[in-house]
Amino acid sequence: MSTIALIVAVVALLVALGAAGLGWVAHQRHQLIQRRYAVLWGEGEADVATVLAQQARRMGAERARIDAMERTVADLRGDLAQTLQHVAVVRYDAFGDMGGRMSFSAAVIDDNGDGVVISSIHARGESRTYAKGIVGGGSDTALTPEEQQALAAARDDSSPAPGADT
């Protein structure tokens, strides 16, 4: 009988060691899960539902801030479209006997094509300056070829044709 008791004791010891090993593995997995989900508890020991409700409120507040910022950016874009930001200058010789391209036409328009074309004609004894209003990319006053060139360059935000300076 002592042999049977010894076998039973050894089997019981092996079962106890196996149970202890399984308990240790379960404990390690439990700690891993706690570390992974610690963010759900936030600062304190609140339950998950409370933490999720707090996070939902925070997300709602952030969404409201983002919406307000998007409206502000849209307003700024609308304001920016009305600023005179497209500029082009064309220099030229208005008279054959004058050199140095002292005359110029400058177009200054907004995104809608509204603005002004200013031309200064330089001659030997005098200079004359003209301003013509631009609405929707056109003028009710006839534009000179140089003024048209400056206006086209300002509309395209590109350099005017060869022979002109911007």
URKASUL-V630076 format. One record per backbone hydrogen bond with DSSP energy under -1.0 kcal/mol. CO is the residue of the C=O (numbers start at 1). NH is the residue of the N-H. E is the energy in kcal/mol with one decimal. If there is no record, write none. Layout:
# URKASUL-V630076
CO|NH|E + CO|NH|E
This chain:
# URKASUL-V630076
1|5|-2.4 + 2|6|-2.0 + 3|7|-2.3 + 4|8|-2.6 + 5|9|-2.3 + 6|10|-2.5 + 7|11|-2.7 + 8|12|-2.5 + 9|13|-2.4 + 10|14|-2.6 + 11|15|-2.4 + 12|16|-2.4 + 13|17|-2.7 + 14|18|-2.5 + 15|19|-2.5 + 16|20|-2.5 + 17|21|-2.5 + 18|22|-2.6 + 19|23|-2.4 + 20|24|-2.3 + 21|25|-2.4 + 22|26|-2.5 + 23|27|-2.3 + 24|28|-2.3 + 25|29|-2.4 + 26|30|-2.2 + 27|31|-2.2 + 28|32|-2.2 + 29|33|-2.4 + 30|34|-2.4 + 31|35|-2.4 + 32|36|-2.3 + 33|37|-2.1 + 37|40|-1.3 + 38|41|-1.5 + 47|51|-2.1 + 48|52|-2.8 + 49|53|-2.0 + 50|54|-2.3 + 51|55|-2.5 + 52|56|-2.3 + 53|57|-2.1 + 54|58|-2.4 + 55|59|-2.6 + 56|60|-2.2 + 57|61|-2.3 + 58|62|-2.4 + 59|63|-2.5 + 60|64|-2.1 + 61|65|-2.1 + 62|66|-2.6 + 63|67|-2.7 + 64|68|-2.2 + 65|69|-2.3 + 66|70|-2.5 + 67|71|-2.1 + 68|72|-2.2 + 69|73|-2.6 + 70|74|-2.3 + 71|75|-2.5 + 72|76|-2.5 + 73|77|-2.5 + 74|78|-2.0 + 75|79|-2.4 + 76|80|-2.9 + 77|81|-1.9 + 80|83|-1.5 + 81|111|-1.8 + 83|85|-1.6 + 86|109|-2.5 + 88|107|-2.8 + 90|105|-2.3 + 92|103|-1.6 + 95|98|-1.4 + 103|92|-2.4 + 104|120|-2.8 + 105|90|-3.0 + 106|118|-3.0 + 107|88|-2.0 + 108|116|-2.4 + 109|86|-2.5 + 110|113|-1.7 + 113|137|-2.4 + 114|110|-2.1 + 115|134|-2.5 + 116|108|-2.8 + 117|132|-2.7 + 118|106|-3.4 + 119|130|-3.3 + 120|104|-2.0 + 121|128|-2.4 + 126|123|-3.2 + 128|121|-3.3 + 130|119|-3.0 + 132|117|-2.5 + 134|115|-2.7 + 135|138|-1.5 + 138|135|-3.0 + 144|148|-2.7 + 145|149|-2.2 + 146|150|-2.4 + 147|151|-2.5 + 148|152|-2.6 + 149|153|-2.3 + 150|154|-2.3 + 151|155|-2.4 + 152|156|-2.2 + 153|158|-1.7 + 161|164|-1.2
